[in-house]
């Protein structure tokens, strides 16, 4: 319990909490970014394959 109190009441504990929050936020952003672009590239490749097969 003392460690948790130190974590939220000291300057180094609060800085650690901020760094952890930023790191988790960056992780969520990158996962979303990569998934979105993978989906877009997959759809573009499927459209290109259909267009190439039509000729």
SEFIMAR-49304 format. One record per residue (C-alpha): residue number from 1; residue in three letters; x, y, z. Coordinates in nm, 3 decimals. Layout:
% SEFIMAR-49304
<atom nr="NUM" rest="ALA" xx="X" yy="Y" zz="Z"/>
...
This chain:
% SEFIMAR-49304
<atom nr="1" rest="UNK" xx="0.000" yy="0.000" zz="0.000"/>
<atom nr="2" rest="UNK" xx="0.290" yy="0.233" zz="0.075"/>
<atom nr="3" rest="UNK" xx="0.421" yy="0.188" zz="-0.281"/>
<atom nr="4" rest="UNK" xx="0.085" yy="0.292" zz="-0.424"/>
<atom nr="5" rest="UNK" xx="0.076" yy="0.602" zz="-0.205"/>
<atom nr="6" rest="UNK" xx="0.430" yy="0.691" zz="-0.318"/>
<atom nr="7" rest="UNK" xx="0.333" yy="0.632" zz="-0.679"/>
<atom nr="8" rest="UNK" xx="0.056" yy="0.893" zz="-0.671"/>
<atom nr="9" rest="UNK" xx="0.201" yy="1.141" zz="-0.422"/>
<atom nr="10" rest="UNK" xx="0.567" yy="1.190" zz="-0.519"/>
<atom nr="11" rest="UNK" xx="0.709" yy="1.376" zz="-0.815"/>
<atom nr="12" rest="UNK" xx="0.890" yy="1.070" zz="-0.951"/>
<atom nr="13" rest="UNK" xx="0.578" yy="0.856" zz="-0.904"/>
<atom nr="14" rest="UNK" xx="0.358" yy="1.103" zz="-1.091"/>
<atom nr="15" rest="UNK" xx="0.617" yy="1.135" zz="-1.368"/>
<atom nr="16" rest="UNK" xx="0.621" yy="0.756" zz="-1.398"/>
<atom nr="17" rest="UNK" xx="0.241" yy="0.753" zz="-1.422"/>
<atom nr="18" rest="UNK" xx="0.252" yy="1.016" zz="-1.697"/>
<atom nr="19" rest="UNK" xx="0.514" yy="0.820" zz="-1.893"/>
<atom nr="20" rest="UNK" xx="0.312" yy="0.498" zz="-1.859"/>
<atom nr="21" rest="UNK" xx="-0.005" yy="0.676" zz="-1.978"/>
<atom nr="22" rest="UNK" xx="0.175" yy="0.831" zz="-2.277"/>
<atom nr="23" rest="UNK" xx="0.329" yy="0.496" zz="-2.370"/>
<atom nr="24" rest="UNK" xx="-0.008" yy="0.319" zz="-2.357"/>
<atom nr="25" rest="UNK" xx="-0.167" yy="0.599" zz="-2.560"/>
<atom nr="26" rest="UNK" xx="0.105" yy="0.575" zz="-2.824"/>
<atom nr="27" rest="UNK" xx="0.058" yy="0.198" zz="-2.838"/>
<atom nr="28" rest="UNK" xx="-0.316" yy="0.236" zz="-2.896"/>
<atom nr="29" rest="UNK" xx="-0.255" yy="0.500" zz="-3.163"/>
<atom nr="30" rest="UNK" xx="-0.004" yy="0.287" zz="-3.353"/>
<atom nr="31" rest="UNK" xx="-0.222" yy="-0.025" zz="-3.340"/>
<atom nr="32" rest="UNK" xx="-0.516" yy="0.174" zz="-3.478"/>
<atom nr="33" rest="UNK" xx="-0.295" yy="0.338" zz="-3.743"/>
<atom nr="34" rest="UNK" xx="-0.145" yy="0.008" zz="-3.862"/>
<atom nr="35" rest="UNK" xx="-0.478" yy="-0.175" zz="-3.871"/>
<atom nr="36" rest="UNK" xx="-0.639" yy="0.107" zz="-4.071"/>
<atom nr="37" rest="UNK" xx="-0.359" yy="0.114" zz="-4.328"/>
<atom nr="38" rest="UNK" xx="-0.338" yy="-0.264" zz="-4.357"/>
<atom nr="39" rest="UNK" xx="-0.715" yy="-0.269" zz="-4.428"/>
<atom nr="40" rest="UNK" xx="-0.681" yy="0.007" zz="-4.690"/>
<atom nr="41" rest="UNK" xx="-0.388" yy="-0.168" zz="-4.863"/>
<atom nr="42" rest="UNK" xx="-0.574" yy="-0.499" zz="-4.864"/>
<atom nr="43" rest="UNK" xx="-0.880" yy="-0.340" zz="-5.024"/>
<atom nr="44" rest="UNK" xx="-0.663" yy="-0.163" zz="-5.284"/>
<atom nr="45" rest="UNK" xx="-0.486" yy="-0.489" zz="-5.369"/>
<atom nr="46" rest="UNK" xx="-0.818" yy="-0.671" zz="-5.408"/>
<atom nr="47" rest="UNK" xx="-0.948" yy="-0.396" zz="-5.638"/>
<atom nr="48" rest="UNK" xx="-0.627" yy="-0.412" zz="-5.844"/>
<atom nr="49" rest="UNK" xx="-0.655" yy="-0.792" zz="-5.870"/>
<atom nr="50" rest="UNK" xx="-1.015" yy="-0.769" zz="-5.989"/>
<atom nr="51" rest="UNK" xx="-0.922" yy="-0.500" zz="-6.243"/>
<atom nr="52" rest="UNK" xx="-0.631" yy="-0.710" zz="-6.373"/>
<atom nr="53" rest="UNK" xx="-0.853" yy="-1.018" zz="-6.399"/>
<atom nr="54" rest="UNK" xx="-1.120" yy="-0.829" zz="-6.595"/>
<atom nr="55" rest="UNK" xx="-0.887" yy="-0.759" zz="-6.887"/>
